[in-house]
Every structure is written in structure tokens, then in C-alpha cells.
């Protein structure tokens, strides 16, 4: 298994398509867990919080949590809490989190992870609409 990377992975159920996940990338403290908490509150499932094993198989990218943190999410100011989680998720979207302003109509971008090209969404996780933006991006795929 690969070394874990700093990423939080959340998945949404899509009828006829199964669970499809977004990998949220940024170093610790950048808002990955907070955004994941909002998404899980909207019905998404956690696959990994803060660290994830990412690996390619059959042309797709998959994620799973290290055993020590599987099924748990860090809720800043509260502590570590149990989360409704998936053991394995197919990642179809990369999300790069940052405090920088985001272009209104960005050109399509990709992020290569373990040899798999993923559509890339850049956003500020502190925006109230960040979860809806992730949902809108994954729905377009």
C-alpha cells in the first residue's frame, strides 16, 4: 500500500453510478475536515480524513483511510468523532483547497494522482457554498 498523503476523501451516491468521491488536497489545518463535515451533513460519506491511501487500479483512482483513523473525523474544537464511512471509494474529482480568490470561469484543469488524471476544482473551503460547489462539480462528471 502507498504511503498516505494529506487528503480528505468524501463520496456521494449517484444512482446508476455508485459512490463517487472527491479528494480534498491541502496541508493540515487548511479546512479539509471542516468541508468534509459539511458534506457528510448533506448525506456524503467519509472515506478518509486528513490522510488517505490513494492507489490506481484498472485506470481508476481509489482511496481508503489508514486503519488507525478509519471511520473517524477530526472536528476542530470538539475532538475526534465517529463518522459514517466507506472502506473504499473511487475518486473521480480532485479538489485543491486554498484561501486564494477563485476565477469565475476557470479553464478546465486536471491533477495527476498515481498516474490517473482527475478533473481539478480549486476553491476556498471557508465559503458557505463550498460543499455545493463540490457537489455541482462532481455531478457534471
Helices and strands as residue ranges (DSSP letters): E 5-14, E 18-25, H 32-41, E 45-48, E 51-57, E 60-64, G 67-69, E 72-75, E 79-82, E 89-97, E 110-113, E 116-123, H 130-139
